[in-house]
């Protein structure tokens, strides 16, 4: 199958993909319950020869495209190759300030991370691959996932059987993510090995004894203890962890008191903890409570610690990433590929898929080609350029076609 034909066909779909992306953008939904998004995607897939499975505990969509090549040559049933392609569909609890004419119509919700683009590109790939069923000597599983921002959708879909949706465990898995800044619009970025961090959450309540602001000695003030804990976390990660295996502790929530002359009973803070190895994560789970309890004990106050283990480290399998790099260059040319020198600080629950199935996660630069907005994902002013939609759909399709052909030939 000539790669130029995939690109040409993807470009013909560009207008359709833009309309779908903007429809999704106007009606963002959060978390695991995305009924309108699910309905919109199902309508976009309705004329394709797909076997559809809907999630039971979440508004997910699993779809299987059965390739017809090789069915008369012993490559049938459970022995046929299977490749999974994934897109996430959920939005964020952000009030949009992009100024786009297709901005969110739902107050306090926004597709600020580009999941509307991911979904549209995967719909485009389903259409391109359906037209090429006779070239597929295997099956393609399309994973339309809610709840990525919660790092919960992928593990739930795995639990409900998405990896075996074709009748057997998929052989390979590929995902893609767009970014709203970077300055290399249309460029594909890959990295072998660790690509994204694990993400844990920390919630802490310091319990002292309130009193009058003029008499701190007669109270047990939790506020300076909380402040010491926050600075102690920052010092700890620089002194107890190797700088070449970094740990990030970012306190994003602090809450204490209502009046300036009243010492409160309690003070609370919450933090995001990021690690790039399982070893560092295990050490953090021990080091954080030890630090916080020690500081609390020194000040004769109590502390409640809720350490929540979240998404795991995303690790791209070397051979699958090398394969993806070759296919990117074949499809688009060397100037469209960039090898990342270091991992990203963000987290992704596609890591749960890659922990069970070899594959690779690929970034796609969607920096706006016009205007002055260059804000990063999750900003209320983040803008993504629609021009990358056809490229993303083409790459999804090409990866599935090439990988199935490779597997079928072995």
C-alpha positions as CSV (number, residue, x, y, z in Angstrom):
1,X,0.0,0.0,0.0
2,X,1.7,3.3,-1.1
3,X,2.1,5.6,1.8
4,X,1.3,8.6,-0.4
5,X,-2.3,7.3,-0.9
6,X,-2.9,7.2,2.9
7,X,-1.8,10.8,3.2
8,X,-3.9,11.9,0.3
9,X,-7.0,10.1,1.7
10,X,-6.3,11.5,5.1
11,X,-6.2,15.0,3.7
12,X,-9.5,14.4,2.0
13,X,-10.9,13.7,5.4
14,X,-9.5,16.9,6.9
15,X,-12.8,18.9,6.7
16,X,-14.8,16.1,8.3
17,X,-12.3,15.7,11.1
18,X,-12.3,19.4,11.8
19,X,-16.1,19.4,12.1
20,X,-16.0,16.5,14.4
21,X,-13.2,18.0,16.5
22,X,-15.1,21.3,16.9
23,X,-18.3,19.6,17.8
24,X,-16.6,17.7,20.5
25,X,-14.8,20.9,21.7
26,X,-18.1,22.7,22.1
27,X,-19.6,20.0,24.4
28,X,-16.8,18.9,26.7
29,X,-17.6,16.3,29.4
30,X,-15.6,15.2,32.4
31,X,-14.3,12.0,34.0
32,X,-15.8,8.5,33.2
33,X,-19.3,9.6,32.2
34,X,-19.3,11.1,28.7
35,X,-22.7,10.2,27.3
36,X,-22.9,13.0,24.7
37,X,-19.3,12.4,23.6
38,X,-19.9,8.7,23.3
39,X,-23.0,9.4,21.2
40,X,-21.2,11.8,18.9
41,X,-18.3,9.3,18.3
42,X,-20.7,6.4,17.7
43,X,-22.5,8.4,15.1
44,X,-19.2,9.2,13.4
45,X,-18.4,5.5,13.3
46,X,-21.9,4.3,12.4
47,X,-21.3,3.6,8.7
48,X,-18.1,1.6,9.3
49,X,-17.9,-2.3,9.5
50,X,-16.9,-2.3,13.2
51,X,-17.8,-4.6,16.0
52,X,-18.7,-2.1,18.8
53,X,-18.5,-2.8,22.5
54,X,-19.6,-0.2,25.0
55,X,-18.2,0.1,28.5
56,X,-20.2,-1.2,31.5
57,X,-18.8,1.0,34.2
58,X,-17.8,4.0,32.0
59,X,-18.8,5.6,28.7
60,X,-16.1,4.0,26.7
61,X,-16.1,2.6,23.2
62,X,-14.2,-0.4,22.0
63,X,-14.4,-1.2,18.3
64,X,-12.8,-4.0,16.3
65,X,-12.1,-3.9,12.6
66,X,-11.6,-7.3,11.1
67,X,-9.1,-7.3,8.3
68,X,-9.9,-9.6,5.3
69,X,-6.4,-10.2,3.9
70,X,-5.0,-13.7,4.4
71,X,-8.2,-15.3,5.6
72,X,-7.9,-18.0,2.9
73,X,-4.3,-18.7,3.7
74,X,-4.4,-20.1,7.2
75,X,-4.3,-16.8,9.0
76,X,-7.7,-16.9,10.6
77,X,-9.3,-17.1,14.0
78,X,-7.3,-16.6,17.1
79,X,-3.9,-16.6,15.4
80,X,-4.3,-13.4,13.4
81,X,-2.3,-10.4,14.6
82,X,-4.1,-7.6,16.5
83,X,-3.0,-4.0,17.0
84,X,-4.6,-1.5,19.4
85,X,-4.9,2.2,18.7
86,X,-6.1,4.5,21.6
87,X,-7.5,8.0,22.0
88,X,-8.9,9.6,25.1
89,X,-12.1,11.6,25.1
90,X,-12.5,13.5,28.4
91,X,-12.1,17.2,29.1
92,X,-11.0,19.3,32.1
93,X,-12.8,21.4,34.7
94,X,-11.5,24.7,33.3
95,X,-13.3,27.8,32.2
96,X,-12.3,28.4,28.6
97,X,-10.7,31.7,27.7
98,X,-9.3,30.8,24.2
99,X,-11.7,33.2,22.4
100,X,-12.3,30.6,19.7
101,X,-15.6,30.8,17.8
102,X,-16.1,27.1,18.7
103,X,-15.3,27.5,22.4
104,X,-16.9,25.4,25.0
105,X,-20.6,25.9,25.5
106,X,-20.4,24.3,29.0
107,X,-19.4,26.6,31.9
108,X,-16.4,25.4,33.8
109,X,-15.4,22.7,31.2
110,X,-12.9,22.8,28.4
111,X,-11.0,20.5,26.1
112,X,-7.7,22.1,27.3
113,X,-5.6,19.0,26.7
114,X,-6.4,18.2,23.1
115,X,-8.4,15.0,23.7
116,X,-11.0,16.3,21.2
117,X,-8.2,16.1,18.6
118,X,-7.1,12.6,19.6
119,X,-10.7,11.3,19.3
120,X,-11.2,12.9,15.9
121,X,-7.9,11.5,14.6
122,X,-8.8,8.0,15.7
123,X,-12.2,8.3,14.0
124,X,-10.3,9.3,10.9
125,X,-8.0,6.3,11.3
126,X,-11.0,3.9,11.6
127,X,-12.3,5.3,8.3
128,X,-9.0,5.0,6.5
129,X,-8.4,1.5,7.8
130,X,-12.0,0.4,7.0
131,X,-11.3,1.3,3.4
132,X,-8.2,-0.9,3.5
133,X,-9.6,-4.0,5.1
134,X,-8.4,-6.1,2.2
135,X,-4.8,-5.1,3.1
136,X,-5.1,-6.1,6.8
137,X,-4.1,-9.6,7.6
138,X,-5.2,-9.1,11.1
139,X,-7.5,-7.0,13.3
140,X,-7.4,-3.4,14.7
141,X,-8.9,-2.5,18.1
142,X,-9.9,1.1,18.5
143,X,-9.9,2.2,22.2
144,X,-11.9,5.4,22.8
145,X,-11.3,6.1,26.5
146,X,-12.9,8.3,29.1
147,X,-11.3,9.3,32.3
148,X,-7.7,9.9,31.3
149,X,-7.4,13.1,33.4
150,X,-8.3,10.9,36.4
151,X,-5.8,8.3,35.3
152,X,-8.7,5.9,35.7
153,X,-10.1,5.2,32.3
154,X,-7.4,2.9,30.9
155,X,-7.3,0.5,33.9
156,X,-11.1,0.3,33.9
157,X,-11.2,-0.5,30.1
158,X,-8.4,-3.1,30.6
159,X,-10.4,-4.6,33.4
160,X,-13.5,-4.8,31.1
161,X,-11.4,-6.6,28.5
162,X,-10.4,-4.0,25.8
163,X,-7.0,-5.8,25.3
164,X,-8.8,-9.0,24.4
165,X,-11.6,-7.4,22.4
166,X,-10.7,-9.0,19.1
167,X,-10.8,-12.5,20.7
168,X,-7.1,-12.6,21.8
169,X,-4.6,-10.3,23.5
170,X,-3.4,-7.6,21.2
171,X,0.2,-7.8,20.0
172,X,1.0,-4.1,20.0
173,X,-0.5,-0.8,21.2
174,X,0.0,2.8,20.0
175,X,-1.3,6.1,21.4
176,X,-0.8,9.7,20.5
177,X,-1.0,13.1,22.3
178,X,-1.0,16.6,20.9
179,X,0.6,19.7,22.5
180,X,-0.4,23.3,22.1
181,X,3.1,24.7,22.3
182,X,6.5,23.7,21.0
183,X,6.8,25.6,17.8
184,X,7.2,22.7,15.5
185,X,3.6,22.2,14.3
186,X,3.1,18.8,12.7
187,X,6.2,17.3,14.2
188,X,6.1,13.9,15.8
189,X,8.1,13.4,19.0
190,X,9.2,9.9,20.2
191,X,11.3,8.6,23.1
192,X,12.5,5.1,23.8
193,X,12.2,3.9,27.4
194,X,10.7,6.1,30.1
195,X,8.6,8.9,28.5
196,X,6.3,10.1,31.2
197,X,6.3,10.1,35.0
198,X,4.3,8.3,37.6
199,X,1.8,10.5,39.5
200,X,0.8,10.1,43.1
201,X,-1.3,12.5,45.2
202,X,-0.7,13.6,48.8
203,X,-3.3,15.1,51.1
204,X,-2.2,16.3,54.6
205,X,-4.2,17.7,57.5
206,X,-2.2,19.1,60.5
207,X,-4.4,19.0,63.7
208,X,-3.4,21.5,66.4
209,X,-5.4,23.5,68.8
210,X,-6.9,26.9,67.9
211,X,-6.7,30.1,69.9
212,X,-6.3,33.9,69.9
213,X,-3.8,35.3,67.5
214,X,-2.2,37.3,70.3
215,X,-1.7,34.2,72.5
216,X,0.1,31.6,70.2
217,X,1.8,30.0,73.2
218,X,-1.6,29.1,74.6
219,X,-2.5,27.3,71.3
220,X,-0.9,24.7,69.1
221,X,-0.7,26.6,65.8
222,X,-0.9,24.2,62.8
223,X,0.0,26.8,60.2
224,X,3.8,27.2,60.7
225,X,3.9,23.4,61.1
226,X,2.2,23.0,57.7
227,X,4.6,25.6,56.2
228,X,7.6,23.6,57.6
229,X,6.2,20.4,56.1
230,X,5.9,22.1,52.6
231,X,9.4,23.4,52.6
232,X,10.6,20.1,54.1
233,X,9.2,18.2,51.1
234,X,11.1,20.4,48.7
235,X,14.4,19.9,50.6
236,X,13.8,16.2,51.0
237,X,13.5,15.5,47.2
238,X,16.8,17.3,46.6
239,X,18.7,15.6,49.4
240,X,17.4,12.0,49.5
241,X,16.8,11.4,45.8
242,X,19.3,11.1,42.9
243,X,19.1,14.1,40.6
244,X,19.5,11.7,37.7
245,X,16.3,9.9,38.8
246,X,14.3,13.0,39.8
247,X,11.3,13.4,42.0
248,X,9.0,16.4,41.7
249,X,6.8,17.6,44.7
250,X,4.4,20.4,43.8
251,X,2.0,21.8,46.4
252,X,-1.0,23.0,44.7
253,X,-3.5,23.4,47.5
254,X,-3.2,25.1,50.9
255,X,-6.1,25.8,53.3
256,X,-6.1,27.2,56.8
257,X,-8.2,29.6,58.9
258,X,-10.7,32.3,58.1
259,X,-9.5,35.3,60.1
260,X,-6.1,36.9,60.6
261,X,-6.4,37.1,64.4
262,X,-7.6,33.5,64.9
263,X,-5.3,30.5,65.1
264,X,-7.2,27.7,63.5
265,X,-7.5,24.1,64.8
266,X,-6.3,22.6,61.5
267,X,-4.3,23.4,58.4
268,X,-4.3,21.4,55.2
269,X,-2.3,21.0,52.0
270,X,-2.3,18.8,48.9
271,X,0.6,18.0,46.6
272,X,1.3,16.3,43.3
273,X,4.2,13.9,43.4
274,X,6.0,12.8,40.2
275,X,8.6,10.0,39.9
276,X,10.3,8.4,36.9
277,X,11.1,5.0,38.4
278,X,9.3,2.4,40.5
279,X,12.3,2.5,42.9
280,X,11.8,6.2,43.6
281,X,8.1,5.8,43.9
282,X,8.6,3.1,46.6
283,X,11.0,5.3,48.5
284,X,8.6,8.3,48.3
285,X,5.9,6.2,49.9
286,X,8.1,5.6,52.8
287,X,10.0,8.9,53.0
288,X,7.0,11.3,52.9
289,X,5.1,9.9,55.9
290,X,8.3,9.6,57.9
291,X,9.1,13.3,57.2
292,X,5.7,14.6,58.0
293,X,5.2,12.6,61.1
294,X,8.6,13.7,62.4
295,X,7.8,17.4,61.9
296,X,4.4,17.0,63.6
297,X,6.0,15.2,66.5
298,X,8.6,17.9,66.9
299,X,5.8,20.5,67.3
300,X,3.5,18.3,69.4
301,X,0.7,18.3,66.9
302,X,-1.1,15.5,65.1
303,X,-1.0,14.8,61.3
304,X,-3.3,12.8,59.0
305,X,-1.6,11.7,55.8
306,X,-3.5,10.3,52.8
307,X,-0.9,9.1,50.2
308,X,-2.8,8.0,47.0
309,X,-0.9,5.9,44.5
310,X,-1.9,7.1,41.0
311,X,-0.8,6.4,37.4
312,X,2.4,4.5,36.8
313,X,5.5,5.4,34.8
314,X,4.9,5.3,31.1
315,X,7.6,3.2,29.4
316,X,7.9,2.9,25.6
317,X,9.2,-0.4,24.4
318,X,12.4,0.1,22.5
319,X,11.7,-2.0,19.4
320,X,8.1,-0.6,19.0
321,X,9.4,2.9,19.3
322,X,12.1,2.3,16.7
323,X,9.4,0.9,14.5
324,X,7.2,3.9,15.0
325,X,10.1,6.2,14.2
326,X,10.8,4.4,10.9
327,X,7.1,4.7,9.9
328,X,7.0,8.4,10.8
329,X,10.0,9.0,8.5
330,X,8.6,6.9,5.8
331,X,5.2,8.6,5.9
332,X,6.2,12.2,6.4
333,X,10.0,12.5,6.0
334,X,12.9,13.0,8.4
335,X,12.1,16.6,9.1
336,X,8.8,15.7,10.8
337,X,10.4,13.4,13.4
338,X,12.1,14.6,16.6
339,X,13.7,12.3,19.2
340,X,13.1,13.5,22.7
341,X,16.2,13.8,24.9
342,X,14.3,13.6,28.2
343,X,11.0,12.4,29.5
344,X,8.0,14.6,30.2
345,X,6.8,15.6,33.7
346,X,3.2,14.8,32.9
347,X,1.5,11.5,33.5
348,X,-0.7,9.2,31.3
349,X,-2.8,6.2,32.0
350,X,-1.9,4.7,28.6
351,X,1.0,3.6,30.8
352,X,-1.3,0.9,32.1
353,X,-1.8,-0.4,28.5
354,X,2.0,-0.4,27.9
355,X,2.6,-2.2,31.1
356,X,0.8,-5.2,29.6
357,X,1.3,-4.9,25.9
358,X,4.4,-3.7,24.0
359,X,4.0,-0.5,22.2
360,X,4.7,3.2,22.0
361,X,3.2,6.6,22.9
362,X,3.9,9.4,20.4
363,X,3.6,13.2,20.8
364,X,2.3,15.4,18.0
365,X,3.0,19.2,18.0
366,X,-0.2,21.1,17.4
367,X,1.2,24.6,18.1
368,X,-1.2,27.2,16.5
369,X,0.0,28.4,13.1
370,X,-1.8,31.7,13.5
371,X,-2.4,34.1,16.4
372,X,-0.2,34.8,19.4
373,X,-1.4,32.0,21.7
374,X,1.3,29.6,22.6
375,X,0.1,28.4,26.1
376,X,0.7,24.9,27.1
377,X,-1.9,22.2,27.7
378,X,-4.3,22.7,30.6
379,X,-4.2,26.5,30.2
380,X,-7.7,28.1,29.9
381,X,-6.1,29.8,26.8
382,X,-4.6,26.7,25.2
383,X,-5.3,26.5,21.4
384,X,-4.5,23.5,19.2
385,X,-4.1,23.8,15.4
386,X,-6.6,21.7,13.4
387,X,-4.0,21.3,10.6
388,X,-2.5,18.2,12.4
389,X,-5.7,16.2,12.3
390,X,-5.1,14.5,8.9
391,X,-1.5,13.8,9.9
392,X,-2.5,12.1,13.1
393,X,-5.2,10.0,11.4
394,X,-2.7,9.0,8.7
395,X,-0.1,7.9,11.3
396,X,-2.5,5.9,13.3
397,X,-3.6,4.1,10.2
398,X,-0.1,3.5,8.9
399,X,1.2,2.2,12.2
400,X,-1.6,-0.4,12.3
401,X,-1.2,-1.4,8.6
402,X,2.6,-1.7,8.9
403,X,2.7,-3.5,12.2
404,X,0.0,-6.1,11.2
405,X,1.9,-6.7,7.9
406,X,5.1,-7.2,9.9
407,X,3.4,-9.6,12.4
408,X,1.6,-11.5,9.6
409,X,4.9,-12.1,7.8
410,X,6.6,-13.8,10.8
